[in-house]
Amino acid sequence: MCAALPLLPLPPSWPRAPARLLPRTFADGDKQRDEAPTGANLRTSRLDAATLKQTISCGRPGADMPAFDEGAYKVRPCYGAPLGAAPDNLYPAPRTLSPADIDLVIAYLQARIIGRGRITREECLAYYAGDLSSSCDDIK
């Protein structure tokens, strides 16, 4: 049985975990809603903190990854481009985050998601903390 990992402190505006800001509930790329883009499987990823920060902050123009940094492209440069307007082919973000909040998302990803492989039932139950725990019924 997996030991529960301690949850990291989160900004009060986040319902339970920054994973709710990720493309899928468990950051595994499985599409759960038709209106959301298909996300990458971060559970099998080996991305380092710098790559995560750039990708979350600046998005991926031409892909389905939005820029979550409230100052991306305008206040903070992205991908070596000069300050200015964001690219036209950048997927719209549902909300923006401060750089400090993005750092918390990265810490959460590194502690609980990146490289952990397939979601376990224990991780699912810990994520939902009793709410909607029936969502974990299909996970063995």
N, CA, C and O atoms as a MOPAC input file, in Angstrom:
PM7 MOZYME 1SCF
protein

 N      0.84600 1    -1.18400 1     0.00000 1
 C      0.00000 1     0.00000 1     0.00000 1
 C      0.88300 1     1.23500 1     0.00000 1
 O      1.92200 1     1.26200 1     0.65900 1
 N      0.46800 1     2.26500 1    -0.74300 1
 C      1.22500 1     3.51100 1    -0.83000 1
 C      1.03200 1     4.34800 1     0.42100 1
 O     -0.08800 1     4.46800 1     0.91600 1
 N      2.09500 1     4.92100 1     0.93600 1
 C      1.96100 1     5.86500 1     2.03800 1
 C      1.47000 1     7.18700 1     1.47800 1
 O      1.90100 1     7.60500 1     0.40300 1
 N      0.58400 1     7.84200 1     2.18700 1
 C      0.05600 1     9.12800 1     1.73000 1
 C      1.15700 1    10.17600 1     1.78300 1
 O      1.90900 1    10.26000 1     2.75400 1
 N      1.23800 1    10.95900 1     0.74400 1
 C      2.20000 1    12.05000 1     0.71700 1
 C      1.58000 1    13.26800 1     1.37900 1
 O      0.37900 1    13.49200 1     1.23100 1
 N      2.35300 1    14.05900 1     2.10100 1
 C      1.77700 1    15.25400 1     2.71000 1
 C      1.40400 1    16.26400 1     1.62600 1
 O      2.12600 1    16.43200 1     0.64300 1
 N      0.27800 1    16.92300 1     1.81900 1
 C     -0.12600 1    17.95500 1     0.86700 1
 C      0.68400 1    19.21100 1     1.12800 1
 O      0.98800 1    19.53400 1     2.27600 1
 N      1.02900 1    19.91100 1     0.07300 1
 C      1.76200 1    21.16200 1     0.19300 1
 C      0.79600 1    22.29000 1     0.49200 1
 O     -0.37500 1    22.19400 1     0.12500 1
 N      1.24100 1    23.36400 1     1.14800 1
 C      0.33800 1    24.49300 1     1.37800 1
 C     -0.05600 1    25.10500 1     0.03600 1
 O      0.77300 1    25.24200 1    -0.86400 1
 N     -1.31800 1    25.46600 1    -0.08200 1
 C     -1.84200 1    25.98700 1    -1.33000 1
 C     -2.51000 1    27.32800 1    -1.11300 1
 O     -3.00200 1    27.60200 1    -0.01800 1
 N     -2.53600 1    28.17000 1    -2.13500 1
 C     -3.26100 1    29.43000 1    -2.00600 1
 C     -4.73300 1    29.16100 1    -1.71200 1
 O     -5.28400 1    28.18500 1    -2.22200 1
 N     -5.38500 1    29.99400 1    -0.90600 1
 C     -6.77600 1    29.75300 1    -0.53900 1
 C     -7.72900 1    29.72700 1    -1.73400 1
 O     -8.81500 1    29.15700 1    -1.63400 1
 N     -7.35100 1    30.32500 1    -2.84700 1
 C     -8.22800 1    30.35600 1    -4.02000 1
 C     -8.29700 1    29.00400 1    -4.72400 1
 O     -9.16100 1    28.80100 1    -5.57700 1
 N     -7.40200 1    28.07700 1    -4.38300 1
 C     -7.41500 1    26.75900 1    -5.01900 1
 C     -8.29800 1    25.82900 1    -4.21700 1
 O     -8.13100 1    25.71900 1    -3.00200 1
 N     -9.23900 1    25.15300 1    -4.86800 1
 C    -10.19600 1    24.31000 1    -4.15200 1
 C     -9.54200 1    23.24100 1    -3.27300 1
 O     -9.86900 1    23.13900 1    -2.09100 1
 N     -8.64100 1    22.45700 1    -3.82000 1
 C     -7.99100 1    21.43300 1    -3.01200 1
 C     -6.54400 1    21.23000 1    -3.43800 1
 O     -5.66600 1    21.06700 1    -2.59200 1
 N     -6.29500 1    21.23800 1    -4.71700 1
 C     -4.94300 1    20.96000 1    -5.18500 1
 C     -4.72500 1    21.63300 1    -6.52600 1
 O     -5.66900 1    21.78900 1    -7.30100 1
 N     -3.48300 1    22.03800 1    -6.81600 1
 C     -3.22200 1    22.66300 1    -8.10100 1
 C     -3.47400 1    21.73500 1    -9.27000 1
 O     -3.56100 1    22.19000 1   -10.41100 1
 N     -3.59100 1    20.45200 1    -9.01000 1
 C     -3.89500 1    19.53900 1   -10.11300 1
 C     -5.20900 1    19.92100 1   -10.77300 1
 O     -5.43100 1    19.58500 1   -11.93600 1
 N     -6.06800 1    20.60400 1   -10.07000 1
 C     -7.33300 1    21.03700 1   -10.66300 1
 C     -7.10100 1    22.09200 1   -11.74300 1
 O     -7.99200 1    22.36400 1   -12.54800 1
 N     -5.92000 1    22.68000 1   -11.76100 1
 C     -5.60400 1    23.65000 1   -12.81100 1
 C     -4.96800 1    22.97400 1   -14.00800 1
 O     -4.80100 1    23.59500 1   -15.05700 1
 N     -4.62000 1    21.73100 1   -13.86500 1
 C     -3.93900 1    20.99900 1   -14.91800 1
 C     -4.94400 1    20.46300 1   -15.92000 1
 O     -6.14400 1    20.45000 1   -15.64800 1
 N     -4.46400 1    20.01600 1   -17.08500 1
 C     -5.37700 1    19.56600 1   -18.12600 1
 C     -6.32200 1    18.45900 1   -17.68100 1
 O     -7.44200 1    18.38300 1   -18.18600 1
 N     -5.93200 1    17.63700 1   -16.79800 1
 C     -6.77000 1    16.55200 1   -16.30000 1
 C     -6.62300 1    16.48400 1   -14.79500 1
 O     -5.62700 1    16.94700 1   -14.23700 1
 N     -7.61000 1    15.91100 1   -14.14300 1
 C     -7.60200 1    15.83100 1   -12.68400 1
 C     -6.30400 1    15.23900 1   -12.15100 1
 O     -5.72300 1    15.77600 1   -11.20800 1
 N     -5.84100 1    14.14100 1   -12.74100 1
 C     -4.64700 1    13.49200 1   -12.22700 1
 C     -3.41700 1    13.76000 1   -13.07900 1
 O     -2.40500 1    13.07600 1   -12.92300 1
 N     -3.47900 1    14.73500 1   -13.97400 1
 C     -2.35100 1    15.13600 1   -14.81600 1
 C     -1.80600 1    13.97100 1   -15.63000 1
 O     -0.60500 1    13.88400 1   -15.88400 1
 N     -2.71300 1    13.07000 1   -16.03900 1
 C     -2.28700 1    11.90300 1   -16.80800 1
 C     -2.67700 1    11.98700 1   -18.28000 1
 O     -2.49900 1    11.02100 1   -19.02200 1
 N     -3.20300 1    13.12400 1   -18.70500 1
 C     -3.54100 1    13.32400 1   -20.10900 1
 C     -4.89100 1    12.76600 1   -20.51100 1
 O     -5.34300 1    13.00500 1   -21.63100 1
 N     -5.55500 1    12.02000 1   -19.61800 1
 C     -6.87600 1    11.47800 1   -19.95900 1
 C     -7.88800 1    12.60500 1   -20.04100 1
 O     -8.03500 1    13.39200 1   -19.10600 1
 N     -8.57500 1    12.67600 1   -21.15300 1
 C     -9.54700 1    13.74500 1   -21.38200 1
 C    -10.84500 1    13.41000 1   -20.66300 1
 O    -11.42000 1    12.34100 1   -20.86800 1
 N    -11.30800 1    14.34000 1   -19.80800 1
 C    -12.53400 1    14.11000 1   -19.05300 1
 C    -13.66800 1    15.03300 1   -19.48500 1
 O    -14.83100 1    14.76700 1   -19.18300 1
 N    -13.34600 1    16.10400 1   -20.18100 1
 C    -14.37300 1    17.04600 1   -20.63800 1
 C    -14.09100 1    17.37700 1   -22.08900 1
 O    -12.93600 1    17.54900 1   -22.47900 1
 N    -15.14100 1    17.46700 1   -22.89100 1
 C    -14.96700 1    17.74800 1   -24.31300 1
 C    -14.42300 1    19.14500 1   -24.58500 1
 O    -13.71000 1    19.34900 1   -25.56700 1
 N    -14.75500 1    20.11900 1   -23.71700 1
 C    -14.33200 1    21.48400 1   -23.99800 1
 C    -12.87100 1    21.75200 1   -23.64900 1
 O    -12.33100 1    22.79200 1   -24.02800 1
 N    -12.23300 1    20.84600 1   -22.94400 1
 C    -10.84500 1    21.03800 1   -22.55400 1
 C     -9.91700 1    20.39300 1   -23.58500 1
 O    -10.26600 1    19.37600 1   -24.18400 1
 N     -8.73700 1    20.98200 1   -23.79100 1
 C     -7.78300 1    20.35900 1   -24.71600 1
 C     -7.19400 1    19.09100 1   -24.11800 1
 O     -7.22700 1    18.89700 1   -22.90300 1
 N     -6.66700 1    18.25000 1   -24.95200 1
 C     -5.98800 1    17.05200 1   -24.48900 1
 C     -4.65400 1    17.46400 1   -23.89700 1
 O     -3.88800 1    18.18900 1   -24.53200 1
 N     -4.37300 1    17.01500 1   -22.69900 1
 C     -3.14100 1    17.40700 1   -22.01500 1
 C     -2.06900 1    16.34200 1   -22.09200 1
 O     -2.31400 1    15.20900 1   -22.50400 1
 N     -0.88500 1    16.73200 1   -21.68900 1
 C      0.24300 1    15.80200 1   -21.63900 1
 C      0.12500 1    14.91100 1   -20.40700 1
 O     -0.50500 1    15.29400 1   -19.42100 1
 N      0.71800 1    13.74600 1   -20.45900 1
 C      0.75600 1    12.86900 1   -19.29900 1
 C      1.96200 1    13.25800 1   -18.45500 1
 O      3.08600 1    12.83800 1   -18.72900 1
 N      1.71800 1    14.05700 1   -17.43700 1
 C      2.80200 1    14.50400 1   -16.56700 1
 C      3.23800 1    13.42600 1   -15.58400 1
 O      4.31000 1    13.52900 1   -14.98800 1
 N      2.42800 1    12.40600 1   -15.41000 1
 C      2.76300 1    11.33500 1   -14.47300 1
 C      3.92300 1    10.47900 1   -14.98700 1
 O      4.62300 1     9.85000 1   -14.19300 1
 N      4.13200 1    10.45000 1   -16.29700 1
 C      5.25700 1     9.70000 1   -16.85900 1
 C      6.37400 1    10.63100 1   -17.33200 1
 O      7.38100 1    10.17200 1   -17.87300 1
 N      6.20000 1    11.90000 1   -17.13500 1
 C      7.16000 1    12.90500 1   -17.58700 1
 C      8.37700 1    12.97300 1   -16.66700 1
 O      8.31800 1    12.57600 1   -15.50300 1
 N      9.46200 1    13.47800 1   -17.20600 1
 C     10.68200 1    13.71800 1   -16.43100 1
 C     11.12000 1    15.17700 1   -16.56400 1
 O     12.31100 1    15.47900 1   -16.47800 1
 N     10.16100 1    16.08000 1   -16.77400 1
 C     10.47900 1    17.49700 1   -16.94400 1
 C     11.11200 1    18.06900 1   -15.67600 1
 O     10.69500 1    17.75200 1   -14.56200 1
 N     12.13000 1    18.92000 1   -15.86300 1
 C     12.75200 1    19.56000 1   -14.71700 1
 C     11.99000 1    20.84100 1   -14.35800 1
 O     11.09800 1    21.26500 1   -15.09300 1
 N     12.34600 1    21.44700 1   -13.23200 1
 C     11.63300 1    22.62200 1   -12.72900 1
 C     11.67500 1    23.78500 1   -13.71500 1
 O     10.67000 1    24.47100 1   -13.89700 1
 N     12.81600 1    24.01800 1   -14.35100 1
 C     12.93200 1    25.14800 1   -15.29100 1
 C     12.01600 1    24.95700 1   -16.49800 1
 O     11.37400 1    25.90700 1   -16.94700 1
 N     11.95400 1    23.73900 1   -17.02200 1
 C     11.07700 1    23.46900 1   -18.17300 1
 C      9.62000 1    23.57600 1   -17.77100 1
 O      8.80900 1    24.11500 1   -18.52300 1
 N      9.27600 1    23.07100 1   -16.59700 1
 C      7.90900 1    23.20100 1   -16.09800 1
 C      7.52200 1    24.67100 1   -15.95300 1
 O      6.43300 1    25.07600 1   -16.35700 1
 N      8.42000 1    25.46200 1   -15.37600 1
 C      8.11900 1    26.88600 1   -15.14900 1
 C      7.88400 1    27.58900 1   -16.48100 1
 O      6.92000 1    28.34200 1   -16.61800 1
 N      8.73800 1    27.35700 1   -17.44900 1
 C      8.57400 1    28.01000 1   -18.74300 1
 C      7.27500 1    27.56700 1   -19.41600 1
 O      6.55000 1    28.39300 1   -19.97000 1
 N      6.98500 1    26.28100 1   -19.37100 1
 C      5.79600 1    25.76200 1   -20.03900 1
 C      4.51500 1    26.25300 1   -19.37000 1
 O      3.57900 1    26.66600 1   -20.05500 1
 N      4.46500 1    26.21000 1   -18.04500 1
 C      3.27100 1    26.67700 1   -17.33400 1
 C      3.13200 1    28.18800 1   -17.47200 1
 O      2.03100 1    28.69300 1   -17.68900 1
 N      4.22200 1    28.89700 1   -17.34800 1
 C      4.18400 1    30.35700 1   -17.42300 1
 C      3.84400 1    30.86100 1   -18.81700 1
 O      2.98500 1    31.72900 1   -18.97000 1
 N      4.50400 1    30.32800 1   -19.82600 1
 C      4.42800 1    30.86100 1   -21.18200 1
 C      3.51400 1    30.07000 1   -22.10800 1
 O      3.22700 1    30.51900 1   -23.21800 1
 N      3.05400 1    28.90900 1   -21.67600 1
 C      2.24800 1    28.06800 1   -22.55300 1
 C      3.09600 1    27.48100 1   -23.66300 1
 O      4.32500 1    27.54400 1   -23.62900 1
 N      2.42000 1    26.91000 1   -24.64800 1
 C      3.10600 1    26.35400 1   -25.81800 1
 C      2.36900 1    26.84300 1   -27.05200 1
 O      1.37000 1    26.24100 1   -27.44700 1
 N      2.83500 1    27.91800 1   -27.66800 1
 C      2.16200 1    28.42100 1   -28.86500 1
 C      2.01400 1    27.31700 1   -29.91600 1
 O      2.94500 1    26.55800 1   -30.18600 1
 N      0.82100 1    27.25300 1   -30.49700 1
 C      0.55300 1    26.25500 1   -31.52100 1
 C      0.12500 1    24.91400 1   -30.95600 1
 O     -0.22900 1    24.00800 1   -31.71100 1
 N      0.15200 1    24.77400 1   -29.63800 1
 C     -0.29600 1    23.54600 1   -28.97800 1
 C     -1.48300 1    23.92400 1   -28.08400 1
 O     -1.92700 1    25.07200 1   -28.09200 1
 N     -1.98200 1    22.98100 1   -27.33400 1
 C     -3.13200 1    23.25400 1   -26.47900 1
 C     -2.74600 1    23.63000 1   -25.05400 1
 O     -3.52400 1    23.41000 1   -24.12500 1
 N     -1.55100 1    24.19600 1   -24.86800 1
 C     -1.09200 1    24.58100 1   -23.53900 1
 C     -1.15600 1    26.08600 1   -23.39000 1
 O     -0.39900 1    26.80100 1   -24.04700 1
 N     -2.06100 1    26.59600 1   -22.52100 1
 C     -2.16200 1    28.03900 1   -22.32500 1
 C     -1.02000 1    28.59900 1   -21.47800 1
 O     -0.33200 1    27.85100 1   -20.78300 1
 N     -0.82600 1    29.89900 1   -21.53800 1
 C      0.12600 1    30.59400 1   -20.66700 1
 C     -0.62500 1    30.98900 1   -19.40000 1
 O     -1.58600 1    31.75700 1   -19.46300 1
 N     -0.19500 1    30.47100 1   -18.25000 1
 C     -0.88100 1    30.77100 1   -16.99500 1
 C     -0.29800 1    31.97900 1   -16.27400 1
 O     -0.94100 1    32.52400 1   -15.37700 1
 N      0.90900 1    32.41100 1   -16.64900 1
 C      1.52600 1    33.57200 1   -15.99800 1
 C      0.77600 1    34.82800 1   -16.42600 1
 O      0.64200 1    35.11800 1   -17.61500 1
 N      0.28800 1    35.57100 1   -15.42300 1
 C     -0.47600 1    36.78300 1   -15.71100 1
 C      0.35200 1    37.83600 1   -16.46200 1
 O     -0.21100 1    38.73100 1   -17.09100 1
 N      1.67400 1    37.73100 1   -16.39800 1
 C      2.53100 1    38.69700 1   -17.08000 1
 C      3.32000 1    38.11600 1   -18.24400 1
 O      4.23300 1    38.76000 1   -18.76100 1
 N      2.96900 1    36.89200 1   -18.66200 1
 C      3.71000 1    36.24400 1   -19.75300 1
 C      3.67500 1    37.09300 1   -21.01200 1
 O      2.63200 1    37.62500 1   -21.39100 1
 N      4.81500 1    37.21200 1   -21.64400 1
 C      5.03600 1    37.92200 1   -22.90400 1
 C      5.00500 1    39.44300 1   -22.73500 1
 O      5.75700 1    40.13900 1   -23.41800 1
 N      4.17200 1    39.97700 1   -21.85900 1
 C      4.04400 1    41.43000 1   -21.70500 1
 C      4.99300 1    41.99600 1   -20.64800 1
 O      5.61700 1    43.03700 1   -20.85700 1
 N      5.09800 1    41.29400 1   -19.49600 1
 C      5.92200 1    41.75400 1   -18.38300 1
 C      7.17600 1    40.89500 1   -18.23500 1
 O      8.24800 1    41.39600 1   -17.89600 1
 N      7.02600 1    39.60000 1   -18.49200 1
 C      8.13200 1    38.65300 1   -18.41200 1
 C      8.30100 1    37.99300 1   -19.77300 1
 O      7.33200 1    37.49400 1   -20.34500 1
 N      9.53500 1    37.98500 1   -20.30000 1
 C      9.75200 1    37.40500 1   -21.63700 1
 C      9.57000 1    35.88900 1   -21.64600 1
 O      9.75000 1    35.21600 1   -20.63100 1
 N      9.21200 1    35.37900 1   -22.80300 1
 C      9.01000 1    33.94000 1   -22.98000 1
 C      9.77300 1    33.45000 1   -24.19900 1
 O      9.74600 1    34.07800 1   -25.25700 1
 N     10.45500 1    32.32200 1   -24.04000 1
 C     11.16000 1    31.65200 1   -25.13000 1
 C     12.13100 1    32.58500 1   -25.86400 1
 O     12.33300 1    32.44800 1   -27.07000 1
 N     12.72600 1    33.52700 1   -25.13700 1
 C     13.72000 1    34.41600 1   -25.71800 1
 C     13.16800 1    35.53500 1   -26.58300 1
 O     13.94200 1    36.30500 1   -27.15100 1
 N     11.85400 1    35.64600 1   -26.69700 1
 C     11.24100 1    36.70600 1   -27.51600 1
 C     11.22200 1    38.01400 1   -26.72700 1
 O     11.15500 1    37.98800 1   -25.49800 1
 N     11.27900 1    39.14900 1   -27.41100 1
 C     11.19000 1    40.43000 1   -26.70200 1
 C      9.78000 1    40.61400 1   -26.12800 1
 O      8.82100 1    39.99100 1   -26.58200 1
 N      9.68100 1    41.48700 1   -25.11600 1
 C      8.37300 1    41.77800 1   -24.52400 1
 C      7.41700 1    42.31500 1   -25.57900 1
 O      7.81400 1    43.06300 1   -26.47300 1
 N      6.16900 1    41.92900 1   -25.46500 1
 C      5.14900 1    42.37100 1   -26.41400 1
 C      3.89300 1    41.54200 1   -26.24900 1
 O      3.66000 1    40.94700 1   -25.19700 1
 N      3.09900 1    41.50800 1   -27.27800 1
 C      1.85000 1    40.74900 1   -27.24600 1
 C      2.13200 1    39.24700 1   -27.26800 1
 O      3.13400 1    38.79000 1   -27.81700 1
 N      1.21900 1    38.49800 1   -26.65500 1
 C      1.32100 1    37.03700 1   -26.69300 1
 C      1.05400 1    36.56400 1   -28.11600 1
 O      0.34300 1    37.23700 1   -28.86200 1
 N      1.60700 1    35.42500 1   -28.50200 1
 C      1.36500 1    34.89500 1   -29.85100 1
 C     -0.13000 1    34.67300 1   -30.10900 1
 O     -0.88600 1    34.35000 1   -29.19400 1
 N     -0.53400 1    34.84700 1   -31.34800 1
 C     -1.94000 1    34.65100 1   -31.71800 1
 C     -2.38600 1    33.20500 1   -31.58400 1
 O     -3.56900 1    32.93600 1   -31.37700 1
 N     -1.45200 1    32.27700 1   -31.69900 1
 C     -1.81500 1    30.85200 1   -31.66900 1
 C     -1.63400 1    30.22600 1   -30.28200 1
 O     -1.34300 1    29.03500 1   -30.16700 1
 N     -1.80700 1    31.03300 1   -29.23400 1
 C     -1.69200 1    30.55800 1   -27.86400 1
 C     -3.08800 1    30.22800 1   -27.34200 1
 O     -3.98600 1    31.06900 1   -27.37900 1
 N     -3.26400 1    29.00500 1   -26.85800 1
 C     -4.55900 1    28.57100 1   -26.33000 1
 C     -4.93700 1    29.46600 1   -25.15000 1
 O     -4.07300 1    29.77100 1   -24.32800 1
 N     -6.19400 1    29.89600 1   -25.03800 1
 C     -6.57600 1    30.80000 1   -23.94200 1
 C     -6.55900 1    30.10300 1   -22.58200 1
 O     -7.00400 1    28.96300 1   -22.45300 1
 N     -6.04900 1    30.79100 1   -21.58700 1
 C     -6.00300 1    30.24800 1   -20.22500 1
 C     -7.34500 1    30.48200 1   -19.53300 1
 O     -7.94300 1    31.54600 1   -19.69000 1
 N     -7.82000 1    29.50000 1   -18.77200 1
 C     -9.06700 1    29.68300 1   -18.04500 1
 C     -8.92400 1    30.71100 1   -16.92600 1
 O     -9.89800 1    31.35600 1   -16.53800 1
 N     -7.70800 1    30.85900 1   -16.41200 1
 C     -7.36800 1    31.87400 1   -15.41900 1
 C     -5.85900 1    32.03300 1   -15.40900 1
 O     -5.13500 1    31.17900 1   -15.92000 1
 N     -5.39200 1    33.11300 1   -14.83300 1
 C     -3.94700 1    33.32900 1   -14.75000 1
 C     -3.49700 1    33.17300 1   -13.30500 1
 O     -4.30000 1    33.20300 1   -12.37300 1
 N     -2.18600 1    33.00500 1   -13.14800 1
 C     -1.58300 1    32.80800 1   -11.84000 1
 C     -0.40200 1    33.74600 1   -11.67200 1
 O      0.20300 1    34.18400 1   -12.65000 1
 N     -0.08300 1    34.04800 1   -10.43500 1
 C      1.11700 1    34.82700 1   -10.14900 1
 C      2.32700 1    33.91200 1   -10.26500 1
 O      2.18200 1    32.69200 1   -10.19600 1
 N      3.52100 1    34.47900 1   -10.44100 1
 C      4.72400 1    33.63100 1   -10.45300 1
 C      4.86800 1    32.79400 1    -9.18100 1
 O      5.33100 1    31.65500 1    -9.24500 1
 N      4.47900 1    33.33900 1    -8.03400 1
 C      4.56800 1    32.57700 1    -6.77600 1
 C      3.62000 1    31.37100 1    -6.80600 1
 O      3.98100 1    30.28400 1    -6.35500 1
 N      2.42000 1    31.56600 1    -7.33400 1
 C      1.47700 1    30.45300 1    -7.44400 1
 C      1.98800 1    29.40100 1    -8.42900 1
 O      1.81100 1    28.20400 1    -8.20100 1
 N      2.61000 1    29.83000 1    -9.50600 1
 C      3.18600 1    28.88500 1   -10.47000 1
 C      4.28500 1    28.06500 1    -9.79500 1
 O      4.40300 1    26.86600 1   -10.04800 1
 N      5.08400 1    28.69600 1    -8.94300 1
 C      6.11100 1    27.95500 1    -8.19900 1
 C      5.47800 1    26.90300 1    -7.28700 1
 O      6.03100 1    25.81500 1    -7.13100 1
 N      4.33200 1    27.20900 1    -6.68700 1
 C      3.62500 1    26.22500 1    -5.86100 1
 C      3.10600 1    25.06900 1    -6.70600 1
 O      3.16100 1    23.91600 1    -6.28000 1
 N      2.60600 1    25.36900 1    -7.89800 1
 C      2.14600 1    24.30700 1    -8.80100 1
 C      3.31600 1    23.39400 1    -9.14200 1
 O      3.17300 1    22.17100 1    -9.13800 1
 N      4.46400 1    23.97500 1    -9.43400 1
 C      5.65000 1    23.18300 1    -9.77600 1
 C      6.07800 1    22.31500 1    -8.59600 1
 O      6.40800 1    21.14400 1    -8.78100 1
 N      6.07700 1    22.86900 1    -7.39400 1
 C      6.43200 1    22.08000 1    -6.20900 1
 C      5.45300 1    20.92500 1    -6.03400 1
 O      5.86800 1    19.81000 1    -5.71400 1
 N      4.18300 1    21.16900 1    -6.23500 1
 C      3.17300 1    20.11900 1    -6.14500 1
 C      3.42000 1    19.04000 1    -7.20300 1
 O      3.39700 1    17.84600 1    -6.90400 1
 N      3.65400 1    19.47600 1    -8.43600 1
 C      3.90000 1    18.51900 1    -9.51700 1
 C      5.10500 1    17.64200 1    -9.20800 1
 O      5.05500 1    16.42700 1    -9.39700 1
 N      6.18200 1    18.24800 1    -8.73700 1
 C      7.39200 1    17.48800 1    -8.44900 1
 C      7.20000 1    16.54200 1    -7.26500 1
 O      7.78600 1    15.45900 1    -7.24300 1
 N      6.39700 1    16.93100 1    -6.29400 1
 C      6.19200 1    16.09200 1    -5.11700 1
 C      5.17900 1    14.98000 1    -5.34300 1
 O      5.30800 1    13.90100 1    -4.76600 1
 N      4.15700 1    15.23200 1    -6.18900 1
 C      3.04000 1    14.30200 1    -6.25100 1
 C      2.68300 1    13.77800 1    -7.62700 1
 O      1.86300 1    12.86500 1    -7.72600 1
 N      3.26200 1    14.31300 1    -8.69700 1
 C      2.80900 1    13.93100 1   -10.04000 1
 C      3.94600 1    13.44300 1   -10.93700 1
 O      3.90500 1    12.31100 1   -11.41900 1
 N      4.95600 1    14.27700 1   -11.16700 1
 C      6.01700 1    13.98600 1   -12.12600 1
 C      6.70700 1    12.65600 1   -11.80300 1
 O      7.20800 1    12.44400 1   -10.69800 1
 N      6.71400 1    11.77800 1   -12.79500 1
 C      7.42500 1    10.51000 1   -12.66600 1
 C      6.77200 1     9.47800 1   -11.76000 1
 O      7.38700 1     8.45200 1   -11.46900 1
 N      5.55400 1     9.71200 1   -11.31000 1
 C      4.91000 1     8.77400 1   -10.37200 1
 C      4.18900 1     7.63100 1   -11.07900 1
 O      3.74800 1     6.68200 1   -10.43100 1
 N      4.06700 1     7.71300 1   -12.39200 1
 C      3.37400 1     6.64300 1   -13.10600 1
 C      1.86500 1     6.71400 1   -12.91700 1
 O      1.31800 1     7.73500 1   -12.50000 1
 N      1.22600 1     5.63600 1   -13.22500 1
 C     -0.22900 1     5.57100 1   -13.18800 1
 C     -0.78100 1     5.90400 1   -11.79800 1
 O     -0.20200 1     5.51900 1   -10.78200 1
 N     -1.89100 1     6.61300 1   -11.76800 1
 C     -2.53900 1     6.98400 1   -10.50600 1
 C     -2.94700 1     5.72100 1    -9.74400 1
 O     -3.45700 1     4.76700 1   -10.33300 1
 N     -2.72000 1     5.72700 1    -8.44700 1
 C     -3.14300 1     4.59600 1    -7.61400 1
 C     -4.47000 1     4.94100 1    -6.94100 1
 O     -4.85700 1     6.10700 1    -6.86500 1
 N     -5.14200 1     3.93500 1    -6.46600 1
 C     -6.39900 1     4.16000 1    -5.74700 1
 C     -6.15800 1     5.02800 1    -4.50600 1
 O     -6.96200 1     5.90800 1    -4.19700 1
 N     -5.05800 1     4.78100 1    -3.80000 1
 C     -4.74000 1     5.55400 1    -2.60800 1
 C     -4.53700 1     7.03400 1    -2.94300 1
 O     -4.99400 1     7.90700 1    -2.20600 1
 N     -3.85000 1     7.31300 1    -4.05500 1
 C     -3.64900 1     8.70600 1    -4.46800 1
 C     -4.97900 1     9.35300 1    -4.84400 1
 O     -5.21900 1    10.51700 1    -4.52300 1
 N     -5.83500 1     8.60700 1    -5.51700 1
 C     -7.14200 1     9.11500 1    -5.90900 1
 C     -7.96500 1     9.47300 1    -4.66700 1
 O     -8.53700 1    10.56000 1    -4.58300 1
 N     -8.01700 1     8.55300 1    -3.71500 1
 C     -8.78500 1     8.79900 1    -2.49200 1
 C     -8.21600 1     9.98400 1    -1.70600 1
 O     -8.97200 1    10.78300 1    -1.15400 1
 N     -6.88800 1    10.09800 1    -1.65600 1
 C     -6.27100 1    11.23700 1    -0.96600 1
 C     -6.60300 1    12.54600 1    -1.66900 1
 O     -6.81600 1    13.56900 1    -1.01800 1
 N     -6.64700 1    12.51500 1    -2.99000 1
 C     -6.95400 1    13.71300 1    -3.76300 1
 C     -8.36600 1    14.20800 1    -3.45800 1
 O     -8.57600 1    15.39300 1    -3.20300 1
 N     -9.32600 1    13.29000 1    -3.48900 1
 C    -10.71300 1    13.68300 1    -3.26900 1
 C    -11.05200 1    13.84300 1    -1.79600 1
 O    -12.05900 1    14.47400 1    -1.47400 1
 N    -10.25300 1    13.29800 1    -0.89400 1
 C    -10.43300 1    13.44400 1     0.55500 1
 C    -11.88400 1    13.22800 1     0.97500 1
 O    -12.43500 1    14.00900 1     1.75100 1
 N    -12.49800 1    12.16900 1     0.46100 1
 C    -13.87300 1    11.85700 1     0.83700 1
 C    -14.90800 1    12.41300 1    -0.12100 1
 O    -15.93800 1    11.77600 1    -0.34500 1
 N    -14.66400 1    13.58800 1    -0.69400 1
 C    -15.58800 1    14.16600 1    -1.66800 1
 C    -15.44300 1    13.40100 1    -2.97300 1
 O    -14.32700 1    13.22300 1    -3.46100 1
 N    -16.52400 1    12.95800 1    -3.53300 1
 C    -16.52100 1    12.26800 1    -4.82200 1
 C    -15.61200 1    11.04500 1    -4.83500 1
 O    -15.09400 1    10.67700 1    -5.89000 1
 N    -15.41000 1    10.41400 1    -3.69300 1
 C    -14.51000 1     9.26100 1    -3.65400 1
 C    -14.99100 1     8.13200 1    -4.55000 1
 O    -14.21400 1     7.23800 1    -4.88600 1
 N    -16.27900 1     8.15800 1    -4.95000 1
 C    -16.77000 1     7.14300 1    -5.89100 1
 C    -16.08600 1     7.28400 1    -7.24400 1
 O    -16.12500 1     6.36100 1    -8.05700 1
 N    -15.45300 1     8.44400 1    -7.49400 1
 C    -14.69600 1     8.64800 1    -8.72900 1
 C    -13.48600 1     7.72000 1    -8.78600 1
 O    -12.89500 1     7.54300 1    -9.85200 1
 N    -13.11600 1     7.13400 1    -7.67100 1
 C    -11.94700 1     6.25700 1    -7.60700 1
 C    -12.31300 1     4.78800 1    -7.75700 1
 O    -11.42900 1     3.93100 1    -7.73500 1
 N    -13.59500 1     4.48000 1    -7.91000 1
 C    -14.04600 1     3.08300 1    -7.96000 1
 C    -13.39400 1     2.28200 1    -9.07700 1
 O    -13.14900 1     1.08800 1    -8.90500 1
 N    -13.10700 1     2.90100 1   -10.21600 1
 C    -12.53800 1     2.17700 1   -11.35300 1
 C    -11.02200 1     2.01500 1   -11.27500 1
 O    -10.43300 1     1.31500 1   -12.10000 1
 N    -10.39200 1     2.64600 1   -10.30400 1
 C     -8.93300 1     2.59100 1   -10.18200 1
 C     -8.56200 1     1.43100 1    -9.26900 1
 O     -9.02300 1     1.34600 1    -8.13100 1
 N     -7.73600 1     0.55200 1    -9.77900 1
 C     -7.32900 1    -0.64000 1    -8.99800 1
 C     -6.04200 1    -0.37600 1    -8.27000 1
 O     -5.54100 1    -1.25100 1    -7.56400 1

